[in-house]
Amino acid sequence: MRNCAIYSSYFDLDELYEIISNIYKSKTIRINEDKSKISVINNKLFSKSANSFNIMISKTDPDKFFRYINGMYNFYAQVPAKNNDIKQKLLIKITTLNMVIGIESEKDISEEFYKELLTISKKLDGIIFWGSREMLNSDGKLILDLDGNSEIEDFVVTAHTSHLDRNLKIIDSGIKRKERSEKILLEKNIPFIEHLPPIVGDEDAKIRTKEEVVKRAVALCIVALKGECQLSGEDINVEKEIISTVISIFNAQDYFSPDEIEFINNDNPKEEDSIQFAWRYECLWTLLWALGFIEKLEYPDKICDVAKSVSILKNFEDFNEFLNKSNLRSKEEILDEADLIYRYDWACVNARIKGRQAPSELDSGVVSERHKTLNWLINYMDDEWDDVGTDT
């Protein structure tokens, strides 16, 4: 095997360079300008080989880093562990990570190099992803593999102190919100995992502006209308007139995402695309709640009132009237719903993986659309509409 990775809550690149330099004192060490790659070159009489350490840290590319870490968290959260305590502690450890070191070797990793990697991991208080199936501790013992096996009885979770201080500052409000959501889940008899992390706290949340939300609501109404027309077999000329009229009323030609533009301009879209865009009524409903036109987001066990959502927009003569009569809800209200739907969606995904119905009559389609919309509202990963994820 030539590839593996070390994960650590440390993020000091100078410290990492010092660790590697001390281990490989007799070898040539090169580091690139931004310190994202360290190469250790072994010069022998008739041969030359190199091992590379490719580094990504949370400080230099936070969006990419945390997307990657969130993917890893979700990956291991689905493993059917034989020792659930070990699994939960590994998940906690993953939430503390700040550094990923991808190891590349020109030859299969030797026993000597493996021992050196364990030394690096130990000095960084790290864990090692080995062979695409196993997560090891710094002693080389199996924490968890994809079959749920472990070789250890306990796993002590530690993190770099600066990381912990930072998180306590950022997520205190998020933790309290998480606790409120979990209380609702208990009341609804919906399963959850305690270590599913909080979403962003109030201090760092960045909510979309009222104008952004109004434009997005108009765009969603229009693409949902087109999806509905396609599915109902509406005459194409009648459909075009309906869409053209709504675009004209709200001056909406520039409100659409790239995927929406492609759908709007397609006279004969695939049925699955029409179904997908018809579901956007759920997104519209969520935005109408955020703008103050819907009193409450009810428990997501049934689809929204489509007729009502369309009638709300019909009441406005133009975009400015819609904008002026909108009252964007508080950051706290929006974050409360975003955290709750995040946990509802985890329950739906977990049930689907296990081949079961969503718990407590949750409608997984409604949950997914609402989750996407609320993630867009809170600027999740700073993604624009087409790319907004619903990670659980």
Phi, psi and omega in degrees: 000140184243355184229141170199183181212146175250135178243138183213154174276353175287156177217014181273108182292327177294322178295318178297316180299320179295318179300313181294321179298321181289328180284323186246054183297330184267003183245162179279129181240128178236142179229136182283175190299318182268010176063024180269355178214128175243127179248134177248114187254127181256107180266113175250172186303313184242010180208162180217130179223161182219144170244135184244145177242105180265121195244134172229132179235160185293332185286325187276329180215069188300320182297310180296317183297310185286335172295318179296314181293322178296322176297319178295318179301311181297324179301310183280336178297335182270354182289129180281078188293141175281335174240095187293330178298318178297316179300314182296324179289324175297318179298320176297315179303318181300324180291346180265357189289144178230349186219137172238128179241106177277125184262129175236129179235137179290338177237168175304142182296118182282168177298323179295314180295322178301317179295323177295321178294322176297321178296315178299315181299318181296317181292334179264004185052048188256180173231158186237126174270118192235124173066021178065006181229339191237139170250122184249154171274180186286358171264000181084010179273145182288119173279309182198139170242180187289347176268000178089010181277151174221153176249002184239154180269337181210159180218111183274123182267124175229162179212157177300135187300322180294327176295316181294317179300318180298314183292323179299324179290319188280318195252012180302313178293327178295321179296317179296321179294318177303317180296321178294319179297317182295329176296320177295318179300318178298317180296328181269359181061043180253126182293152176204164174251133185296334186264009169295120192291163174292158170279183183304142179282168182304324186298326186250359182291141179232103184272144177301151179286161179301319181296318177300318183292319180296315178299318180294322179297317179298313181300317181295320178299319183291314181291328177292321176300316180296317178301318179295317179299317180298316184288332181272356179077025179301143176304134186300325180289322176295317178302312182299322180294319179298311183296315181298321181295315181293320177299319181293317181302317185259005181051049195263011187300337182255012185269349190273151173281167178304317179295323180291321178299315180300319179291316180300321185274358182265115181285343183222065182289160175296150181300321181295330176290320178297320178297315180302315183284331175296329176296344182293351172300326178295322177293317177301315180302318180295320179290325176295328172294313182299331180270000174094006182270341176247128187294319187210142171276107183287166177307129188280064179252000178205162183290162183287174176275092185301314182301319180293318181297319179290322181295329178299314180291328180296338182287346184260138181282330180200182182299316184298322178293317177302314181297314185291331180269359178273144176228099184296131181294166183292158176305318183296318179297316182293318179294324177301313181291323180295320179292318182294316182292328175304318182280326172300317183293322176301317181297322179292315180296316179300318178295318181296318179300325182270006178072030183244166172288151175302141185289154173051037174064021174300140174264108187297329177294314178298316181300315182296315180294319179294321179298313179302315184294315180292325175296322176295318180300324183264012178059043180300123181060011183057026180279148173276171196310309185298334187257001183295126181266166176233053181300142175230000000 
